[in-house]
Amino acid sequence: MPWNSLDCSLVIRMLVIAQQAWKLWFQLVFMVAL
């Protein structure tokens, strides 16, 4: 069952949002730790 271009773009968008959220969370924890 091949993926639709919509599903692919949705997955990529979710990965990008997750990566940005992880960066913000890591920076917040790092600032609090210091």
Summary of the structure (lengths in Angstrom):
residues: 34
radius of gyration: 14.8
end to end distance: 49.2
largest distance: 49.2
contacts: 57
relative contact order: 0.10
helix: 85%
strand: 0%
